[in-house]
Amino acid sequence: MSNLSLWERESFYATQDIIIIGGGFMGLWTALSLKQKNNSLRITILEKSITPLGASTRNAGFSCFGSPTEIISDIETLGEEETLEIVRMRFEGIEKIKNTFSAAKIDLDNCGGYELINKDYKYYDQLDEKINWLNSLLKNITEKDKTFVRKDELISEKGLIGFDAMIENTLESGIHSGKLVSALIQKVQASGVSILNGIEVKNWERNLDGIQVYTHQQIRFTANQIMLCTNAFGNTIAPELKITPARGQVIVTSEIPTLKLKGTFHFDEGFYYFRNLDGKILIGGARNEDFEGERTTDITGSDLIKNKLIEFLQKHVDPSYQFTIENHWSGIMGFTENKKPLLTKLDDNVYAVVACNGMGVALTPIMGSKAADMLLLYF
Ligand SMILES: Cc1cc2nc3c(=O)[nH]c(=O)nc-3n(C[C@H](O)[C@H](O)[C@H](O)COP(=O)(O)OP(=O)(O)OC[C@H]3O[C@@H](n4cnc5c(N)ncnc54)[C@H](O)[C@@H]3O)c2cc1C
């Protein structure tokens, strides 16, 4: 836009120390960390949607650091050391959320988490040994002798059927993701960061004045450094990131007056997850039923997955429950090949921190801090 007023040019569109592209959890935590480390920085977040639109306001509101079968599976692919490093970051990320916001502000419910397991699980016969082994590995992180405790007797008490074993993790909780994003936005803005919505970044180039950031709105921004926090959408402006998009779908039932379910629940290595939400059931996942179809940034849901989630409920909750489906939405996660979040340099003064592999509620507070350190290192 060439006819900017002098006032606009010297305020909203003035040259920034750092421009963050993407205003989801990652962009917001990165901005907050930067301000906490150097309050004098001039920072603007450019967000393409009216409110952040990717994964942060569209997940299931679980603050979990990993269910037992998921951690076992990760150890088999990533190895013990790398898996525990990610689990530690997730654990510390959740602690950071709790230390930053009051429980009331983000509807944090310390309801405890549960993993449900069936006899066809490959380690079912060694489940107790596996739990003991995981507990010894996690002790250094959670400071608890028994992070996971077998509680099969609670399955029917929670109104669930068709499962053979259940493992409890009292450290897990539920949150309200919309309230968390909103609280973060308020905190980031109060720290002096400017957030501009409805601005979609197209590309950038370096010149003597700094990095020129071009947008679809024909407004050009200038910064000394930029950080892409664009998650699954990053490939559009930086194809070298090679992030695999993964759509996650969620449905919410009508209120069920006799609902006994309490807690956050996981099944099938985290492919299904559900919880009680104000007397309703929120359930998400089933991506493994159509991996190919769900490898998309299209935010529109699909009937195939919606029906799989309904089928799951019909099979696994008390048959006396009567409900209809009141909500159906989807969010887009970003995955890397090695399941590790990506913090990388793309060019001089251009960086990206993306792809929390479906674990970003817990990981972004820590990855945002690491991203801030990287920016400050080269500042
Ligand atoms: C159904 C579901 C369940 C999940 N369950 C869990 C869970 O149990 N535990 C957990 O820890 N995590 C979970 N997650 C993952 C978590 O929500 C994400 O990892 C996290 O929100 C990622 O945050 P982000 O800021 O990196 O990405 P996003 O929230 O996607 O934010 C990226 C932002 O960048 C913006 N953007 C993109 N391109 C541009 C551009 N060119 N210009 C300007 N802006 C742009 C987008 O509009 C978007 O707002 C789940 C996600 C989903 C969808």
The ligand as an SDF file (V2000), in Angstrom:
LIG
                    3D

 53 58  0  0  0  0  0  0  0  0999 V2000
   -7.9080  -32.1110   16.8940 C   0  0  0  0  0  0  0  0  0  0  0  0
   -6.6100  -31.7380   17.5250 C   0  0  0  0  0  0  0  0  0  0  0  0
   -6.2090  -32.3330   18.7340 C   0  0  0  0  0  0  0  0  0  0  0  0
   -4.9960  -31.9800   19.3400 C   0  0  0  0  0  0  0  0  0  0  0  0
   -4.6650  -32.5390   20.5620 N   0  0  0  0  0  0  0  0  0  0  0  0
   -3.5490  -32.1030   21.2240 C   0  0  0  0  0  0  0  0  0  0  0  0
   -3.2230  -32.6180   22.5100 C   0  0  0  0  0  0  0  0  0  0  0  0
   -3.9160  -33.4750   23.0500 O   0  0  0  0  0  0  0  0  0  0  0  0
   -2.1130  -32.1660   23.1330 N   0  0  0  0  0  0  0  0  0  0  0  0
   -1.3080  -31.2300   22.5620 C   0  0  0  0  0  0  0  0  0  0  0  0
   -0.3130  -30.8470   23.1770 O   0  0  0  0  0  0  0  0  0  0  0  0
   -1.5920  -30.7300   21.3200 N   0  0  0  0  0  0  0  0  0  0  0  0
   -2.6810  -31.1550   20.6450 C   0  0  0  0  0  0  0  0  0  0  0  0
   -2.9710  -30.6950   19.3870 N   0  0  0  0  0  0  0  0  0  0  0  0
   -1.9670  -29.8970   18.6830 C   0  0  0  0  0  0  0  0  0  0  0  0
   -1.9170  -28.4420   19.0470 C   0  0  0  0  0  0  0  0  0  0  0  0
   -3.1850  -27.8520   19.0040 O   0  0  0  0  0  0  0  0  0  0  0  0
   -0.9650  -27.7990   18.0030 C   0  0  0  0  0  0  0  0  0  0  0  0
    0.2760  -28.4790   18.0160 O   0  0  0  0  0  0  0  0  0  0  0  0
   -0.7160  -26.3250   18.2990 C   0  0  0  0  0  0  0  0  0  0  0  0
   -1.9270  -25.6340   18.4170 O   0  0  0  0  0  0  0  0  0  0  0  0
    0.1220  -25.7400   17.1710 C   0  0  0  0  0  0  0  0  0  0  0  0
    0.2160  -24.3440   17.3520 O   0  0  0  0  0  0  0  0  0  0  0  0
    0.8780  -23.4660   16.2120 P   0  0  0  0  0  0  0  0  0  0  0  0
    0.8230  -22.0720   16.6610 O   0  0  0  0  0  0  0  0  0  0  0  0
    2.1950  -24.0580   15.8350 O   0  0  0  0  0  0  0  0  0  0  0  0
   -0.0450  -23.7080   14.9440 O   0  0  0  0  0  0  0  0  0  0  0  0
   -1.4700  -23.0940   14.5700 P   0  0  0  0  0  0  0  0  0  0  0  0
   -2.3700  -23.0660   15.7200 O   0  0  0  0  0  0  0  0  0  0  0  0
   -1.9280  -23.8400   13.3550 O   0  0  0  0  0  0  0  0  0  0  0  0
   -1.1330  -21.5940   14.1920 O   0  0  0  0  0  0  0  0  0  0  0  0
   -0.5500  -21.2310   12.9740 C   0  0  0  0  0  0  0  0  0  0  0  0
   -1.1260  -19.8760   12.6170 C   0  0  0  0  0  0  0  0  0  0  0  0
   -0.4200  -19.3540   11.4940 O   0  0  0  0  0  0  0  0  0  0  0  0
   -1.3440  -18.6400   10.7040 C   0  0  0  0  0  0  0  0  0  0  0  0
   -0.7710  -18.5450    9.3470 N   0  0  0  0  0  0  0  0  0  0  0  0
   -0.4980  -19.5700    8.5100 C   0  0  0  0  0  0  0  0  0  0  0  0
    0.0440  -19.1210    7.3540 N   0  0  0  0  0  0  0  0  0  0  0  0
    0.1210  -17.7670    7.4790 C   0  0  0  0  0  0  0  0  0  0  0  0
    0.5950  -16.7210    6.6170 C   0  0  0  0  0  0  0  0  0  0  0  0
    1.0990  -16.9920    5.4070 N   0  0  0  0  0  0  0  0  0  0  0  0
    0.5310  -15.4380    7.0600 N   0  0  0  0  0  0  0  0  0  0  0  0
    0.0380  -15.1450    8.3000 C   0  0  0  0  0  0  0  0  0  0  0  0
   -0.4330  -16.0990    9.1420 N   0  0  0  0  0  0  0  0  0  0  0  0
   -0.3840  -17.3910    8.7450 C   0  0  0  0  0  0  0  0  0  0  0  0
   -2.6240  -19.4800   10.7630 C   0  0  0  0  0  0  0  0  0  0  0  0
   -3.7580  -18.7190   10.4390 O   0  0  0  0  0  0  0  0  0  0  0  0
   -2.6020  -19.9520   12.2050 C   0  0  0  0  0  0  0  0  0  0  0  0
   -3.3700  -19.1350   13.0610 O   0  0  0  0  0  0  0  0  0  0  0  0
   -4.1560  -31.0360   18.7190 C   0  0  0  0  0  0  0  0  0  0  0  0
   -4.5370  -30.4430   17.5080 C   0  0  0  0  0  0  0  0  0  0  0  0
   -5.7560  -30.7900   16.9120 C   0  0  0  0  0  0  0  0  0  0  0  0
   -6.1410  -30.1310   15.6140 C   0  0  0  0  0  0  0  0  0  0  0  0
  1  2  1  0
  2  3  1  0
  2 52  2  0
  3  4  2  0
  4  5  1  0
  4 50  1  0
  5  6  2  0
  6  7  1  0
  6 13  1  0
  7  8  2  0
  7  9  1  0
  9 10  1  0
 10 11  2  0
 10 12  1  0
 12 13  2  0
 13 14  1  0
 14 15  1  0
 14 50  1  0
 15 16  1  0
 16 17  1  0
 16 18  1  0
 18 19  1  0
 18 20  1  0
 20 21  1  0
 20 22  1  0
 22 23  1  0
 23 24  1  0
 24 25  2  0
 24 26  1  0
 24 27  1  0
 27 28  1  0
 28 29  2  0
 28 30  1  0
 28 31  1  0
 31 32  1  0
 32 33  1  0
 33 34  1  0
 33 48  1  0
 34 35  1  0
 35 36  1  0
 35 46  1  0
 36 37  1  0
 36 45  1  0
 37 38  2  0
 38 39  1  0
 39 40  1  0
 39 45  2  0
 40 41  1  0
 40 42  2  0
 42 43  1  0
 43 44  2  0
 44 45  1  0
 46 47  1  0
 46 48  1  0
 48 49  1  0
 50 51  2  0
 51 52  1  0
 52 53  1  0
M  END
$$$$
